[in-house]
Amino acid sequence: MKMRYWLIHIKDGEIVQKIPIKSDQITIGRSSNNDIVISNPVASGKHAVISITDRGVILEDLQSRNGTYVKNRRISKYILKSGDFIKIQKDVFQFFSKED
C-alpha cells in the first residue's frame, strides 16, 4: 500500500487550493523558489519545510521570525497527523494523508 499526502490551503476562511505532496520534501515561504509560495509579507522567505520520513510526515519551522503553529502552539518540529491545521499567520494549511 502507498500513502498519499496533500494540503488544503485556506486563506481568510476560503479554500485557495488543494496541493498534492509528491516529493519527499516541500518548502513553504514567501520566496518564489519555494514549492508553496505564500504572499504574506510577515512570512519568512523560507518559512517551513514538510518532510516525508520513515518516522512520519514532519513539519519543521526554519527559524522563522513569526513562527509556524499547529493546534495553536508554536512548533519547531512536529509529526503531522491527518486533519492537522498548520498556521503561518493568515495562511492556514490542513494536512491530509490516505492509504491507497
C-alpha positions, -999 to +999 in steps of 0.1 A: +000+000+000+011+035-008+004+067+012-009+098-004-004+132+012-019+166+004-026+201+019-056+222+016-046+259+016-071+282+033-068+319+034-093+343+050-117+314+055-117+305+018-101+273+002-074+286-021-062+253-035-055+216-029-018+208-030-007+172-035+027+164-018+045+145-045+081+147-033+099+137+000+103+173+010+085+206+002+092+241+014+067+268+023+076+305+023+074+339+007+103+335-018+095+323-053+119+294-051+096+276-025+074+247-035+044+265-019+047+303-022+026+324+002+023+361-004+021+371+032+046+398+040+052+386+075+061+351+064+098+343+061+115+337+027+119+301+036+094+296+064+089+259+069+095+225+054+075+193+053+095+161+050+082+126+045+103+102+065+103+067+079+092+082+113+062+100+097+055+134+080+074+160+098+067+198+097+097+219+107+099+257+112+130+271+096+137+296+124+111+320+111+106+352+129+068+349+133+066+311+138+047+281+125+017+269+145-001+236+149-030+233+173-024+270+183+011+261+195+043+274+181+064+245+169+100+239+159+094+203+147+061+184+147+049+150+134+018+157+114-014+137+116-042+137+091-065+166+098-039+188+115-040+225+107-008+244+101-009+281+106+016+306+091+000+340+100-032+343+079-023+313+057-037+280+070-030+246+056-049+214+065-028+183+062-043+150+050-030+115+044-046+085+029-035+049+022-042+037-013 
